[in-house]
Amino acid sequence: MQTGISTELGQIFPLEYEILTCFCQYMRKADRLHTITTLLQDGKTHRAVDLAGQLGVTMRTIYRDMAHLQASGVPIAGTQGDGYRATAEVTLPPISLSGDELEVLRLGLNVIADAGESGQQVAAETLLDKLAQALGNDLGGASMTPTRADPNTQRHLTQIRMAISARQKLRVSIGQRHTTIRPLRLDFFGRIWRCVCWDEMLNDFDALAVGDIRFLAILPGLFVDEPGKTLRDYLVS
């Protein structure tokens, strides 16, 4: 009955029927490709014959789908005889981002690429590159290219992170001023890194621009929390 109705519709509305048929075929292919990528996320090798049985298509269709996915940049390894598997550690499903969400992601990755640890910088840069390739002309004027901090700032950031973690004092020079500080936190605002600290010379809290530091050395002495000199005290002051 359905075949008769479809045939009759095709005779009455041939152009509309052809468009609807092509659309349904496209949707079936899109759903099938999504299902294939989901199945491959388990990290195992899947034979084409097994995938064809699960999806109700021929092996030739699976071969074409795999070639399409590989040509689209989906990280899939394998051949027709050996089976297929995903080579990336994580394969994300399709996701939609608002303009604001994309901007937050871009800024966050740029912060890491700008002054993160070496391994983090490389990962942030490759992820920015993948986003740029995936988005193409849909960036809305935003650049995915990170801007690196100068080498001195990067070195100082690494030392400050180590001192914060180990609770060690730092000897710093900014301009003509030399002081000893207790580093409490690193802040990033407007592409400027600041070290929130207790300045022992000022006997007060300060937020030093890391890029302005001419000299920095980690001191062997450790510091302990004292009333009025902690990060909590800074945040409520």
ABEGO torsion letter per residue (X at the ends): XAAAAAAAAAAABAAAAAAAAAAAAAAAAAAAAAAAAAAAAAGBBBBAAAAAAAAGBBAAAAAAAAAAAAAAGBBBBEBAAAEBBBABABBBBBBBBBAAAAAAAAAAAAAAAAABBAAAAAAAAAAAAAAAAAAEAAAGGBBABBBBBBAAAAAAAAAAAAAAAAGBBBBBBBEABBBBBBBABBBBBGGBBBBBBBBAAAGBBBBBBAAABABBBBBABBBBBBBGABAAAAAAX
